[in-house]
Amino acid sequence: MILHLSQVLSSADLMAVLDAVEDAQFADGKTTAGRAAAAVKQNEQGMGPTVDGALALIKRRLMANDLFRQAARPAGFARLLLSRYTTGMHYGSHVDAPAMAGRRADISFTLFLSAPDSYSGGELVIEETSGDRIWKLEAGEMLLYPSNYLHRVNAVNEGERLAIVGWVTSSVRSAQHRELLFELGVAMHEEFGSRGKTALYDRLSRIHNNLLREWMV
């Protein structure tokens, strides 16, 4: 399941993160890539105390976001990074590592920090059997997708692309199971919102909770 989450960061949060970027030190992004990915990775990664603070803020906001929790079923974060692409930088087709810092990476996300009209190129492309899906979101919006997808970042032609990229360890390991639980949760929400705690809501809740009990790791 690929999910577009809007309003992950408020205007104030986005400004705080961008202020943190101003004090960041940047290094070659190849340092956190495996051998194959490093061959096609050309970007920079931010570091420093202000960046650490911004990443901690983003973790808190995500864990407070109901849609994120329902979709990801997070058991924790494997890693978060601040990435920067300037003119000519790109990241070729790759699959994310299965584990980072000793934690399984089940779900990847890209949280866009730059306004889409502030740079050209730099689209996130997810490669599916039905064709490529191209994403370039507003600042403060996020794309969530399974970590086993091939994906790439097109070359930035002009400007600067800033984003937070991260990886989630899910308490439900199967992407298919997470999607089924998410759809059941949506159905429960709609039924409760329109009709209250009905017999149908109770039946959906029983299925949802027992599947979650079966599938949690």
ZAMARGU-4260 file (C-alpha; in steps of 0.2 Angstrom, whole numbers, plus 5000, padded with zeros to 4 digits):
<rodrens>
0) 5000/5000/5000 | 5006/5017/4995 | 4999/5031/5006 | 5000/5050/5004 | 4998/5058/5021
5) 4994/5077/5021 | 4997/5089/5036 | 5010/5078/5044 | 5019/5094/5050 | 5010/5110/5054
10) 5017/5127/5047 | 5025/5130/5064 | 5033/5112/5064 | 5039/5114/5046 | 5047/5131/5050
15) 5056/5123/5065 | 5063/5109/5054 | 5069/5121/5041 | 5077/5132/5054 | 5086/5116/5060
20) 5092/5113/5042 | 5100/5130/5042 | 5113/5124/5055 | 5115/5107/5048 | 5132/5100/5042
25) 5131/5090/5026 | 5141/5075/5021 | 5141/5063/5006 | 5125/5052/5006 | 5134/5037/5000
30) 5140/5034/5018 | 5123/5026/5023 | 5120/5016/5007 | 5125/4998/5003 | 5137/4994/4990
35) 5125/4993/4976 | 5114/5008/4981 | 5130/5018/4984 | 5134/5016/4965 | 5118/5026/4960
40) 5117/5037/4975 | 5122/5056/4973 | 5115/5066/4987 | 5120/5074/5004 | 5114/5070/5022
45) 5112/5082/5036 | 5119/5080/5054 | 5122/5089/5070 | 5112/5093/5086 | 5099/5104/5077
50) 5095/5090/5065 | 5094/5077/5079 | 5081/5088/5087 | 5071/5090/5071 | 5071/5071/5068
55) 5065/5068/5086 | 5051/5081/5083 | 5046/5072/5067 | 5045/5055/5076 | 5033/5063/5089
60) 5022/5070/5076 | 5021/5054/5067 | 5017/5044/5082 | 5003/5056/5086 | 4996/5054/5069
65) 4982/5042/5069 | 4982/5039/5050 | 5001/5035/5051 | 4998/5023/5066 | 4984/5014/5057
70) 4994/5012/5041 | 5011/5008/5048 | 5007/4999/5064 | 5024/5006/5070 | 5034/4996/5083
75) 5048/5009/5081 | 5059/5018/5069 | 5074/5010/5061 | 5082/5026/5055 | 5078/5044/5050
80) 5089/5055/5039 | 5089/5072/5032 | 5093/5072/5014 | 5098/5086/5002 | 5098/5086/4983
85) 5106/5101/4974 | 5107/5103/4955 | 5112/5088/4946 | 5110/5076/4961 | 5099/5060/4960
90) 5097/5043/4967 | 5095/5029/4954 | 5084/5014/4956 | 5087/5004/4972 | 5078/4994/4985
95) 5080/4999/5003 | 5091/4988/5015 | 5080/4975/5025 | 5088/4980/5041 | 5096/4996/5048
100) 5104/4998/5065 | 5099/4981/5070 | 5080/4984/5066 | 5070/4977/5052 | 5065/4990/5039
105) 5047/4986/5033 | 5040/5003/5028 | 5049/5018/5020 | 5043/5036/5020 | 5048/5052/5012
110) 5043/5068/5021 | 5045/5083/5009 | 5052/5099/5016 | 5054/5110/5000 | 5040/5118/4991
115) 5038/5109/4974 | 5039/5125/4964 | 5056/5129/4972 | 5065/5116/4962 | 5063/5107/4946
120) 5065/5088/4944 | 5069/5078/4960 | 5053/5068/4959 | 5051/5052/4969 | 5047/5038/4957
125) 5040/5021/4964 | 5042/5007/4951 | 5027/4995/4950 | 5023/4981/4938 | 5009/4992/4931
130) 5022/5007/4928 | 5031/5021/4937 | 5021/5031/4949 | 5028/5049/4951 | 5027/5059/4967
135) 5032/5077/4971 | 5022/5083/4986 | 5019/5099/4995 | 5031/5104/5010 | 5025/5095/5026
140) 5017/5081/5016 | 5023/5063/5017 | 5023/5047/5006 | 5022/5030/5015 | 5027/5014/5005
145) 5033/4996/5008 | 5052/4996/5008 | 5053/4981/4996 | 5048/4993/4981 | 5061/4998/4968
150) 5061/5017/4968 | 5072/5032/4963 | 5074/5050/4964 | 5075/5059/4948 | 5089/5072/4945
155) 5086/5089/4952 | 5088/5101/4937 | 5088/5117/4947 | 5085/5122/4965 | 5087/5112/4981
160) 5076/5097/4986 | 5076/5094/5005 | 5067/5079/5013 | 5067/5068/5028 | 5068/5050/5023
165) 5064/5036/5036 | 5061/5018/5039 | 5048/5010/5051 | 5048/4993/5059 | 5030/4987/5059
170) 5022/4976/5072 | 5013/4968/5057 | 5027/4962/5046 | 5016/4958/5030 | 5012/4973/5019
175) 4996/4963/5013 | 4991/4961/5031 | 4994/4979/5035 | 4983/4984/5021 | 4969/4973/5026
180) 4969/4979/5043 | 4969/4997/5037 | 4954/4994/5026 | 4945/4986/5040 | 4949/5001/5051
185) 4942/5013/5038 | 4926/5003/5037 | 4924/5003/5056 | 4927/5021/5056 | 4914/5025/5043
190) 4901/5013/5051 | 4903/5021/5068 | 4903/5038/5061 | 4887/5036/5052 | 4877/5024/5062
195) 4886/5022/5079 | 4890/5006/5088 | 4880/4994/5078 | 4880/4975/5076 | 4890/4978/5060
200) 4903/4988/5069 | 4904/4975/5082 | 4907/4961/5069 | 4920/4972/5060 | 4929/4976/5076
205) 4929/4957/5081 | 4937/4953/5064 | 4949/4967/5065 | 4955/4964/5082 | 4957/4945/5080
210) 4967/4947/5064 | 4978/4960/5073 | 4980/4947/5087 | 4985/4934/5074 | 4997/4944/5064
215) 5006/4955/5077 | 5025/4950/5079
</rodrens>
